[in-house]
Structures are given as structure tokens and as C-alpha cells.
Amino acid sequence: MPDYLPHTDEDVAAMLEFLGLATLDELFAAVPAALRLNRELALDTGSPEPDVLARARARANRAAELICFAGAGAYDHEVPPVVRQLASRSEFVTAYTPYQPEVAQGGLQAIFEFQTMVSRLFGLPIANASLYDGASALVEAVNLAVGATGRHRVLVSAGVHPNWRAVLATFAAGTGHQLVEVPLTEGRSDWSTADSEEAGAVVVGYPNYLGCLEDLGAARAAADARGALLAVAADPVAAGILKSPGEWGADVAVGEGQPFGAPLGFGGPYLGLFACSSAHVRRLPGRLVGETVDADGTRAYVTTLRAREQDIRREKATSNVCTNQTLIALTAAVQLGWLGTAGLAEVATRCARGAQHCRAGLLALDGVEPLTGTTPTVREFALGLRVPAAVVQARLAEEGFLAGVALDQLVGEDGDGSVGAEEAPNALLVSVTERRTRTEIDRFVAAFDKALR
């Protein structure tokens, strides 16, 4: 038996003897024959770790060579050296769950500071210690809303990222939530088309995944008309220049924290942001760190309101999450602390200005049209092309650019309420961050013109 398996032949024999069985086949006899593989797994021959690392580095280096204009939920933002230096300190990297506050004050304080920053970003009084990613945070927001209202009908804007909606649909299959998609008109949610039946939650993107600014006043009115809670999937970078979800009256706000210190690394690990109004603090998912004083009256930090968590409330809990992304959250806190309010506003402004300059240049080309009409956009925007987006992507890669994300890769061949099937193959989502210079943008536009021919 291979030495990396935990059970020795003696262990297996002892187990079978205890169970009164002679072989492992007898142990698994209860599994129907139709469910058994009855063959070896089709796995490639193992490779030495250095070879695997070399292949991974080769792929990463190739991607790093391309000037990135792709986004759609994962963005090429600047990670300052100070962030990498502080977040890589051994006491942060090796930290474990702070069950014992007397030996975890540093970690607890860092999480508390992170919560404070998320609360300020979203304009809501309570934020948790983070979740796995933005998509899972959205699931938790819907669970909270359904638990608070007792109604399982959920109106979800088609402007919410398709991957997030897919995750929501996967969980809804188990929870019984009824998801109703609200289509977009010129890039904005058309709440007038939504079924008037009572709903427990109204979910909207801000800006939505096409980069368009949604009218949260209309979303709030749609929620109020149905007695629902308003859950906003917000872009935390755009929060530097936009009115916060809390100011619009959101009950819950969630987001993806990847732009704050997490580089593009094959899809993760990322960071789920979650904040809500005080009225729902008892339904808040995940870990929550609070500030108190110790026996000597000195400021101290502890995990708090533990009685609301699933390991205590059991079946009455609205969430089964009892952990958080401590290291990624701490990294985000370092980056936000480094930027400050003015720095975040500068980053958001540079993204918006770069995106507008790029969009104007691309729309001036023959064969490029706006996919969302005249609706204002922030960091990214969707274009309709006269040739398939995949062709443009391939041609621009040869010119040294990661051109963007083809929408048919996100919404599928059949399209959805945000993009029709006839539009998707020729639609491209382009993103511009503060890392893109004016020279890079102008070169990208020139290369794009060439790629369309």
C-alpha cells in the first residue's frame, strides 16, 4: 500500500475484523453495482513537484506578458509592495482560528479593523469577518433575507454576475428558494417586468457585471413594493466614488474583495465581503469580531454574538458558515489602510477615466457598437462586435493584449436576461484598471482596429 495513504494493511485488517468482514469488497457490497466504477481512475502518471511548478510558472509568465483589459469579476489592480510585505509576515500566514482571544489579540484586532473598513465601504453598520468569495456572500445575503421575511421568492437582476447567479441557483436547489430573473433594458434592471407576487429578497448589482450603473432607488422601491429586503452586490472599488449601498437604503451589501491585495492567481483564493443593517445582526453569517474591555479595563477583541452561529443554533441558523478568509481579509485591510479614503477615490477615478477613454476610442472604430446604449458605466463596459469576440481575443493576444472576456463564455450559448443569444458570440466585456496607462490604452485601441479587419 502506498506510504502516503493513512491506513496501513494492518489498520484495514483490524477494521474488517471488528466489522466481521473478510474483504473490502464485502464492506462496499451495500453500494449498488451500477454506482461502482469497476475500473482504475483515468489519472495521468504523476509528475515530480518541480516539473509541475515549472509548468505552472510557464503559464503564469505567459499571462503576465499580456497587458490586461479583462475583468468580469477578477481585476488586474496594483498590489503595493507594502501590502505584500506586511501580509506575508509569518505570524499572519500561519495564524489559526482565534478561539483563544488571550493569545490572538493581534489577529482579532486586524479582523476588527477589516470589518470597520467594509462597513464604511458599504455604508452599513455591521460587517462580518469575511466569507469565501463574492458569490458565496451573495448566497448568504439571500439566506438572510429569506430567513428574515419568511418568503422564498427572490427577484434577481440579470445584471448580477452570471457566475454568482449560477452559484445562487445551485444553493437554491437545496434551500427551495424560487429565483426569478429580472431582465435588463439598455444595461439596467427593468423592475417593471418583475412578477408582482411577494418576494423575500430583491438582488441587484452596483454597478452590474456589464459595468452599468444601476438605479438603486428603483431597486429599493421594487423591494418595498413587495415587502422584501434589498441585497446589493456592490463593487468595492467603485465605492470610492459612488454613493454607498447603505445610503440607498440597502439592507445587505456583498462584494468581491479580490481587488484589494489579491493578485490574479488562477481564480483564487478570493474574499467575500458582507455587511448589513443592525436589524439583521442576529442573522449575520460567519464570524464576527467585537471590541470590549478585559478584566483590567484594557481594550480587547473577541469573537462575539456566537449564539447566532450554526454550531450553536443548529437547524434554526440561516447559515452554516462559521469561518472566514483571515489572511486575504487582513491583506485587504492593509491595502485599504494604505490607500485611505482619498487613495481609494483616486483609484476608482483613474479606473473610471481610463475606461471612458478606452470606450470612446473603441466605439469610434468601424464595427464596434455599445451593447448597453447610453447607460453610464464605471470600470468596464460591454461592446457588440461585427466579428466573433473569440476571434478578436485571439488576434489581440498575438499583439500582447488580454482583450477582455467574451460574454458567451459567461452567459452561455443561449444568453440570458442581460445578453441575448444572438448578441453573445459577438459581445466583449472590456475592463480598465488604474494600472493601465494612456499609452497602453491607445495601443490597445489601435490593435483592436487591426483585429476587426
Long-range contacts (C-beta under 8 A, 24 or more apart in sequence): 60-266, 63-264, 63-402, 65-400, 66-397, 66-400, 66-401, 66-402, 67-400, 67-401, 67-402, 67-436, 67-440, 67-443, 67-444, 68-264, 68-402, 68-433, 68-435, 68-436, 69-358, 69-401, 69-402, 69-403, 69-404, 69-430, 69-431, 69-432, 69-436, 69-444, 70-402, 70-403, 70-404, 70-405, 70-429, 70-430, 70-431, 71-379, 71-380, 71-404, 71-405, 71-429, 71-430, 71-431, 71-433, 72-161, 72-209, 72-380, 72-405, 72-410, 72-429, 72-431, 73-134, 73-161, 73-163, 73-164, 73-209, 73-256, 73-258, 74-256, 74-258, 74-264, 74-267, 74-270, 75-237, 75-258, 75-259, 75-264, 75-379, 75-431, 75-433, 76-264, 76-433, 76-435, 77-237, 77-259, 77-260, 77-347, 77-433, 77-434, 77-435, 78-347, 78-433, 78-434, 78-435, 79-261, 79-262, 79-263, 79-335, 80-335, 80-338, 82-334, 82-338, 83-261, 83-331, 83-334, 83-335, 83-338, 84-261, 86-334, 87-261, 87-327, 87-330, 87-331, 87-334, 92-327, 92-330, 93-327, 95-326, 95-327, 97-323, 98-289, 98-303, 99-303, 101-300, 101-301, 101-302, 101-303, 105-300, 105-301, 107-326, 107-330, 108-289, 108-301, 108-302, 108-303, 109-301, 110-329, 110-330, 110-333, 111-287, 111-289, 111-301, 111-324, 111-326, 111-329, 111-330, 112-289, 112-290, 112-291, 112-301, 113-333, 113-337, 114-329, 114-330, 114-332, 114-333, 115-288, 115-289, 117-332, 117-333, 117-336, 117-337, 118-236, 118-273, 118-274, 118-275, 119-275, 121-234, 121-236, 121-239, 121-244, 121-255, 121-273, 121-275, 121-336, 122-232, 122-234, 122-236, 122-239, 122-244, 122-245, 122-246, 122-250, 122-253, 122-255, 122-273, 122-275, 123-244, 123-245, 123-246, 123-247, 123-250, 123-253, 124-244, 124-245, 124-246, 124-250, 124-252, 124-253, 124-275, 124-276, 124-277, 125-246, 125-275, 125-277, 125-278, 126-275, 126-276, 126-277, 126-278, 126-280, 126-281, 126-284, 126-288, 127-273, 127-274, 127-275, 127-276, 128-274, 128-275, 128-284, 128-285, 128-286, 128-287, 128-288, 128-324, 129-286, 129-287, 129-288, 129-289, 129-324, 129-326, 129-329, 130-257, 130-271, 130-272, 130-273, 130-274, 130-286, 130-287, 130-324, 130-325, 130-326, 130-328, 130-329, 131-271, 131-272, 131-273, 131-274, 131-285, 131-286, 131-321, 131-324, 131-325, 132-270, 132-272, 132-321, 132-325, 133-256, 133-258, 133-268, 133-269, 133-270, 133-271, 133-272, 134-161, 134-164, 134-233, 134-254, 134-255, 134-256, 134-257, 134-258, 134-270, 134-272, 134-273, 135-161, 135-163, 135-164, 135-167, 135-168, 135-272, 136-167, 136-272, 136-321, 137-254, 137-255, 137-256, 137-272, 137-273, 137-274, 138-164, 138-167, 138-168, 138-203, 138-231, 138-233, 138-254, 139-167, 139-168, 139-171, 140-254, 140-272, 140-274, 140-285, 140-286, 140-319, 140-321, 141-201, 141-203, 141-231, 141-252, 141-254, 141-274, 141-276, 142-168, 142-171, 142-172, 142-177, 142-201, 142-203, 142-231, 143-171, 143-175, 143-285, 143-318, 143-319, 144-229, 144-231, 144-252, 144-276, 144-280, 144-283, 144-284, 144-285, 144-318, 144-319, 145-200, 145-201, 145-228, 145-229, 145-231, 145-251, 145-252, 146-175, 146-177, 146-200, 146-201, 146-318, 147-283, 147-318, 148-200, 148-229, 148-280, 148-283, 149-200, 149-201, 149-227, 149-228, 149-229, 150-200, 151-198, 151-199, 151-200, 151-227, 151-228, 152-176, 152-177, 152-178, 152-200, 153-177, 153-178, 153-180, 153-197, 153-198, 153-199, 153-200, 154-178, 154-179, 154-180, 154-199, 154-200, 154-201, 154-202, 154-203, 155-180, 155-182, 155-191, 155-194, 155-195, 155-199, 155-201, 155-202, 155-203, 155-222, 155-226, 155-228, 156-180, 156-181, 156-182, 156-203, 157-181, 157-182, 157-184, 157-189, 157-203, 157-204, 157-205, 157-208, 157-214, 157-219, 158-182, 158-183, 158-184, 158-189, 158-416, 158-417, 158-418, 159-184, 159-187, 159-188, 159-189, 159-204, 159-205, 159-208, 159-209, 159-210, 159-212, 159-214, 159-418, 160-203, 160-204, 160-205, 160-208, 160-209, 160-233, 161-205, 161-209, 161-233, 161-410, 162-209, 162-410, 162-411, 162-412, 162-416, 162-418, 163-410, 164-233, 168-203, 181-416, 181-417, 182-417, 183-417, 183-418, 184-208, 184-210, 184-212, 184-372, 184-417, 184-418, 186-372, 186-373, 186-374, 186-375, 187-212, 187-371, 187-372, 187-373, 187-375, 187-377, 187-382, 188-212, 188-213, 188-214, 188-215, 188-375, 189-214, 189-215, 189-218, 189-219, 191-218, 191-219, 191-221, 191-222, 194-222, 196-225, 196-226, 197-226, 198-226, 198-227, 198-228, 199-223, 199-226, 199-227, 199-228, 200-228, 200-229, 201-228, 201-229, 201-230, 201-231, 202-226, 202-228, 202-229, 202-230, 202-231, 203-231, 203-232, 203-233, 204-230, 204-231, 204-232, 204-233, 205-232, 205-233, 205-234, 206-232, 206-233, 206-234, 206-235, 206-238, 206-242, 206-245, 206-248, 207-235, 207-238, 207-242, 207-377, 207-378, 207-379, 208-418, 209-410, 209-418, 209-429, 210-371, 210-372, 210-377, 210-380, 210-381, 210-382, 210-418, 210-429, 211-355, 211-372, 211-377, 211-378, 211-379, 211-380, 211-381, 211-382, 211-429, 211-431, 212-372, 212-375, 212-376, 212-377, 213-242, 213-375, 213-376, 213-377, 213-378, 216-243, 216-245, 216-248, 216-249, 216-250, 217-248, 219-248, 220-248, 220-249, 220-250, 223-251, 229-280, 235-378, 235-379, 236-260, 236-273, 237-344, 237-347, 237-348, 237-351, 237-379, 238-348, 238-351, 238-352, 238-378, 238-379, 239-344, 239-348, 240-341, 240-344, 240-345, 240-346, 240-347, 240-348, 240-349, 241-345, 241-348, 241-349, 241-352, 241-378, 242-348, 242-378, 246-275, 246-277, 251-276, 251-277, 251-279, 251-280, 252-276, 252-277, 252-280, 257-328, 257-329, 257-332, 259-433, 260-331, 260-332, 260-335, 260-336, 261-328, 261-331, 261-332, 261-334, 261-335, 262-328, 262-331, 262-332, 269-325, 269-328, 270-325, 270-328, 271-325, 271-328, 271-329, 271-332, 272-325, 281-305, 281-308, 282-308, 283-308, 283-318, 283-319, 284-308, 285-318, 285-319, 285-321, 286-319, 286-321, 286-322, 286-323, 286-324, 287-322, 287-323, 287-324, 346-434, 347-434, 348-378, 348-379, 350-434, 351-378, 351-379, 351-432, 351-433, 351-434, 352-378, 352-379, 354-432, 354-433, 354-434, 354-436, 354-438, 354-441, 355-379, 355-380, 355-381, 355-430, 355-431, 355-432, 357-432, 357-438, 357-441, 358-430, 358-432, 358-436, 358-441, 358-444, 358-445, 359-430, 361-441, 361-442, 361-445, 362-430, 362-445, 362-448, 365-445, 365-448, 365-449, 365-452, 366-452, 367-452, 368-448, 368-452, 371-419, 371-423, 371-427, 379-431, 379-432, 379-433, 380-429, 380-430, 380-431, 380-432, 381-429, 381-430, 382-407, 382-419, 382-427, 382-428, 382-429, 382-430, 383-427, 383-428, 383-429, 383-430, 384-423, 384-426, 384-427, 385-426, 385-427, 385-428, 385-452, 386-426, 386-452, 387-426, 387-452, 388-425, 388-426, 389-425, 389-426, 389-427, 389-428, 390-425, 391-451, 392-428, 392-448, 392-451, 392-452, 393-428, 395-450, 395-451, 396-444, 396-447, 396-448, 396-451, 399-447, 399-450, 399-451, 400-447, 401-444, 401-447, 403-428, 403-430, 403-444, 403-448, 403-451, 404-428, 404-429, 404-430, 404-431, 405-429
